[in-house]
């Protein structure tokens, strides 16, 4: 009797980031649905929590001997989801993910870059290493056209590169009764329409907080809505959300406790539209056909919004109150039309996301 195929997944997992947690949840769910016999192992910052939440095996990503052993035993190495290959956050991060792929190649394992958003990569050595390693991997799937253009500009000539979609498009939100319980626990009234806001810490955040607080007061007054602040990464997003909440007199509430991916998706489903910085808060909205206004702090936000034809966005560095309000009025007045447009898009994006799974399964059986 042949043993089960083992898939090893690397990414930014076990760091209490809802977006990356959602990526992992989607990949694991879809792999298991396609082949329940797969033995899935994840490199995690918190192996015990990852094993408990996802019901799979996990290895501490910082214990190098255990990582090498896991790579040696796998049938497919996945560099999975998110913006792993960029050096804006740090050079150490991109070198870590490139080193893992290189190690898998040395072990002659199939390597798949799975639905990544790639770039910016600014340092010359990082660009060279990325080009060399990505030209050797077996398959690269990307979540946006801008990442593909960046790879071409970088000099990556790998023939197996396609644009698919973020894995999170295959997820569903928690049922309505569960979300109602969360709102009751958090003290969020449901007697008025809701608008969601999801922001993250930023270097020059006073301008962000000031303009958003004025926008919230405008929406509460003009449209008779309640606004719910939705942190995505704990504790950073919670802290800045609380700072924003302190500026508002009425009609604004906060999700103060940490909830699972499906719960956050379900919370966003209850809103009329969202204003968001975090990429996956925007993707959660798209998954539930919820219109959005993006606050762009990173090229990946602009790339995603353009890819789904939702072009109402402001840059965080130059956030203007009047521009934001103009977008709020447009989204509110056209939200039903935009929801229908997103519904049609969703069907296609789910199909594109599943292409990642088919490629991964083929690679796991290739050697």
Protein Blocks (a to p, Z undefined) as FASTA:
>chain_A
ZZdddddddddehilpaklmmmmmmmmmmmmmmommbccddddfblmlmmmmnopacddf
klmklmmmmmmmpcbdcdeehjfbccklpmklmmmmmmmmmmmmmnopacddehiaedjd
fbfklmmmmmmmmmmmmbdcdfbfklmmmmmmnopabfbbcdfbdfklmpccddfklmmm
mmmmnopafkbccddddddddfblmlmmmmmmmmmmmmmmmnopadddddfbdcklmmmm
mmmmmmpmghpacdfbdcdfklmmmmmmmpmbdcdfblklmmmmmmnopacddddfbfkl
mmmmmmnopabccdfklccfklmmmmmmmmmmmmmmmmmmmmmmmmmmmmmmmmmmmmmm
mmmmmZZ
